[in-house]
Amino acid sequence: MADKDRMATGIIGLDPLVEGGFKRGTINLVAGDPGTGKTIFAIQFLVEGIKNGEPGIYITFEEKKDKLYEDMLTLGWDLKKLEKEGMFAFLEYTPEQVKKVLVEGGGTIETVLNKIKARRLAIDSVTSFTLLYQDELTQKEAAVALFELISKWGCTALLISQNTNLDEESISAALEFEVDSIILLYHLKSKGVRKRAFEVLKMRGTKHPEKTFALEIGKNGLSVNKDEVVTF
């Protein structure tokens, strides 16, 4: 029986490692360099929700709609169809527009969210947004305002972070706010071969492994191989 307090991530092999998925109503960070699979992770999370009757919104500062829809079709996800059915919404924003949303207390995002009754939300990427703020205090204040909005909306959120130095210290310094979980995605070279890997850095109230596992991108999206521990 599924845990009503948990929300399946949709990432193959991940949920059994984290007690069934993300806790409902939490804000979760996925960080990684370009090419690690962050956008796929976000869309896979939203598509899994749709399969379970939970509409989702994808807010992006960087992805173009037509290209994203075309890319995701190769994984079997017809976002255009899901959008027509009122289960998925794509919102392309500039970081400045999101800053305005915080001042207005919701704006267009809230209108779309209420229209499709979204339960899941992905922001790709939060790094662009935090760069609008010059100092740590204003970054933190903006993050708190964003968190309060997400909580008010009643969504479980996934925030994407573009990081070039993947460790706990650099993530904390770059984002300056507390999320409920941090997942790191890697695509590093070892002995001349690049390999993808996955690590749960933290997840509040959840027992999770302290290992880095192999991560693959297949025809059904991302999958974690718990039988292959990766070392770099």
C-alpha positions as CSV (number, residue, x, y, z in Angstrom):
1,M,0.0,0.0,0.0
2,A,1.4,3.5,-0.9
3,D,2.2,5.8,1.9
4,K,-0.2,8.8,1.8
5,D,2.5,11.0,3.4
6,R,4.9,10.2,0.6
7,M,4.9,11.3,-3.0
8,A,6.5,8.9,-5.6
9,T,9.3,10.6,-7.5
10,G,8.9,8.6,-10.6
11,I,12.7,8.0,-10.8
12,I,13.1,4.2,-11.3
13,G,14.8,2.7,-8.3
14,L,14.9,5.8,-6.1
15,D,11.7,5.6,-4.0
16,P,12.7,2.3,-2.3
17,L,15.9,4.0,-1.1
18,V,14.0,7.0,0.5
19,E,11.1,5.3,2.3
20,G,8.7,5.7,-0.7
21,G,9.5,9.1,-2.1
22,F,9.4,12.8,-1.1
23,K,7.3,13.8,1.9
24,R,4.2,15.6,0.7
25,G,4.4,19.4,1.0
26,T,8.2,19.5,1.0
27,I,10.7,21.5,-1.0
28,N,13.4,19.4,-2.6
29,L,16.6,20.4,-4.4
30,V,18.2,18.6,-7.3
31,A,21.7,19.9,-8.0
32,G,24.1,19.0,-10.8
33,D,26.3,20.2,-13.7
34,P,25.0,20.4,-17.3
35,G,24.3,17.0,-18.7
36,T,23.6,15.3,-15.5
37,G,19.8,14.8,-16.1
38,K,18.3,17.5,-14.0
39,T,15.6,18.6,-16.4
40,I,14.7,14.9,-17.1
41,F,14.4,14.4,-13.3
42,A,12.1,17.4,-13.0
43,I,9.8,16.3,-15.9
44,Q,9.8,12.7,-14.7
45,F,8.7,13.9,-11.3
46,L,5.8,15.8,-12.8
47,V,4.8,13.1,-15.2
48,E,4.7,10.6,-12.3
49,G,2.3,12.9,-10.5
50,I,0.0,13.1,-13.5
51,K,-0.1,9.3,-13.6
52,N,-1.4,9.5,-10.1
53,G,-4.0,12.3,-10.8
54,E,-1.7,15.1,-9.5
55,P,-1.4,17.9,-12.1
56,G,2.0,19.7,-12.3
57,I,3.6,23.0,-13.3
58,Y,7.0,23.4,-14.9
59,I,8.5,26.9,-14.5
60,T,11.7,27.5,-16.4
61,F,14.1,30.4,-17.0
62,E,16.1,28.5,-19.6
63,E,14.2,25.8,-21.5
64,K,12.3,26.6,-24.7
65,K,8.9,25.0,-24.9
66,D,9.1,23.4,-28.3
67,K,12.5,22.0,-27.8
68,L,11.6,20.6,-24.3
69,Y,8.4,19.0,-25.7
70,E,10.4,17.4,-28.6
71,D,13.1,16.1,-26.3
72,M,10.7,14.6,-23.8
73,L,8.8,12.8,-26.6
74,T,11.9,10.6,-27.0
75,L,11.3,9.4,-23.5
76,G,7.6,8.7,-24.2
77,W,6.2,11.8,-22.4
78,D,3.8,13.8,-24.6
79,L,3.7,17.1,-22.7
80,K,1.6,18.8,-25.4
81,K,-1.1,16.2,-24.9
82,L,-0.9,16.5,-21.1
83,E,-1.1,20.2,-21.4
84,K,-4.3,20.0,-23.6
85,E,-5.8,17.7,-21.0
86,G,-5.2,20.3,-18.3
87,M,-2.8,18.2,-16.3
88,F,0.4,20.0,-17.2
89,A,1.4,23.6,-17.5
90,F,4.6,25.1,-18.9
91,L,5.5,28.6,-17.8
92,E,8.6,30.4,-19.2
93,Y,9.7,33.2,-17.0
94,T,12.6,35.5,-16.6
95,P,14.1,35.6,-13.1
96,E,12.9,39.2,-12.8
97,Q,9.3,38.1,-13.4
98,V,9.5,35.6,-10.6
99,K,10.9,38.3,-8.4
100,K,7.7,40.3,-9.3
101,V,5.6,37.3,-8.5
102,L,7.0,37.3,-4.9
103,V,6.2,40.9,-4.5
104,E,2.6,40.4,-5.8
105,G,2.2,37.2,-3.7
106,G,1.5,34.8,-6.5
107,G,0.4,36.5,-9.8
108,T,0.2,34.5,-13.0
109,I,1.7,31.3,-11.5
110,E,-1.0,31.2,-8.8
111,T,-3.7,31.7,-11.5
112,V,-2.4,28.8,-13.6
113,L,-1.9,26.7,-10.5
114,N,-5.5,27.1,-9.3
115,K,-6.8,26.5,-12.9
116,I,-5.2,23.1,-13.2
117,K,-5.3,22.3,-9.4
118,A,-1.5,21.6,-9.4
119,R,-0.1,19.4,-6.7
120,R,3.5,19.3,-8.0
121,L,5.8,22.2,-9.0
122,A,9.2,22.2,-10.6
123,I,11.4,25.3,-11.0
124,D,14.3,25.1,-13.5
125,S,16.6,26.6,-12.3
126,V,16.5,28.4,-8.9
127,T,20.1,29.4,-9.5
128,S,19.1,32.0,-12.0
129,F,16.6,33.4,-9.5
130,T,19.0,33.7,-6.6
131,L,21.6,35.5,-8.7
132,L,19.2,38.5,-8.8
133,Y,20.0,39.2,-5.2
134,Q,23.3,40.8,-4.4
135,D,23.9,39.7,-0.8
136,E,23.2,36.7,1.4
137,L,20.5,38.4,3.4
138,T,18.3,39.4,0.4
139,Q,18.9,36.0,-1.1
140,K,17.6,34.4,2.1
141,E,14.6,36.7,2.3
142,A,13.7,36.0,-1.3
143,A,14.0,32.2,-0.7
144,V,11.8,32.4,2.4
145,A,9.2,34.3,0.4
146,L,9.3,31.7,-2.3
147,F,9.0,28.9,0.2
148,E,6.0,30.6,1.8
149,L,4.3,30.9,-1.6
150,I,4.9,27.2,-2.4
151,S,3.6,26.2,1.0
152,K,0.5,28.4,0.5
153,W,-0.1,26.7,-2.8
154,G,0.0,23.3,-1.1
155,C,2.5,21.9,-3.7
156,T,5.4,19.5,-3.3
157,A,8.2,21.3,-5.1
158,L,11.3,20.3,-6.9
159,L,14.0,23.0,-7.4
160,I,16.8,22.6,-9.9
161,S,20.2,24.0,-9.1
162,Q,23.0,24.5,-11.6
163,N,26.2,23.7,-9.7
164,T,29.7,23.4,-10.9
165,N,31.1,22.3,-7.6
166,L,28.9,19.6,-6.1
167,D,29.3,19.4,-2.3
168,E,27.3,20.4,0.7
169,E,29.3,23.5,1.5
170,S,29.0,25.0,-2.0
171,I,25.3,24.3,-2.2
172,S,24.6,26.0,1.1
173,A,26.7,29.0,0.2
174,A,25.1,29.4,-3.2
175,L,21.4,29.0,-2.1
176,E,21.6,30.2,1.5
177,F,18.3,28.6,2.6
178,E,17.2,25.3,4.0
179,V,15.4,22.8,1.8
180,D,13.9,19.5,2.9
181,S,16.2,17.4,0.8
182,I,19.2,17.7,-1.5
183,I,19.9,15.2,-4.3
184,L,23.2,15.5,-6.2
185,L,23.6,14.3,-9.8
186,Y,27.0,13.6,-11.3
187,H,28.4,13.1,-14.8
188,L,32.1,12.7,-14.1
189,K,35.1,11.2,-16.0
190,S,37.0,8.3,-14.6
191,K,39.8,6.6,-16.6
192,G,38.6,8.4,-19.8
193,V,35.0,7.4,-19.4
194,R,32.1,9.6,-18.2
195,K,29.6,8.0,-15.8
196,R,26.4,9.3,-14.3
197,A,25.8,8.9,-10.6
198,F,23.3,9.9,-8.0
199,E,23.5,10.7,-4.2
200,V,21.0,11.7,-1.5
201,L,23.0,14.3,0.4
202,K,20.1,14.9,2.9
203,M,16.4,14.2,3.3
204,R,14.7,15.3,6.5
205,G,12.8,12.7,8.4
206,T,14.0,10.0,6.0
207,K,16.4,7.1,6.3
208,H,18.5,7.1,3.2
209,P,21.7,5.4,2.0
210,E,25.1,7.2,2.3
211,K,26.3,5.9,-1.0
212,T,26.7,7.2,-4.5
213,F,24.8,4.9,-6.9
214,A,25.0,4.6,-10.7
215,L,22.4,6.6,-12.6
216,E,21.3,5.8,-16.1
217,I,19.2,7.6,-18.8
218,G,17.1,5.0,-20.7
219,K,14.1,4.9,-22.9
220,N,11.9,5.4,-19.8
221,G,13.9,8.2,-18.2
222,L,16.2,8.2,-15.2
223,S,16.9,5.0,-13.2
224,V,19.0,4.4,-10.2
225,N,21.0,1.2,-9.9
226,K,21.4,0.4,-6.2
227,D,23.6,-2.6,-7.0
228,E,26.3,-0.4,-8.5
229,V,28.2,1.9,-6.1
230,V,30.2,4.6,-8.0
231,T,33.5,6.0,-6.9
232,F,35.4,8.8,-8.6
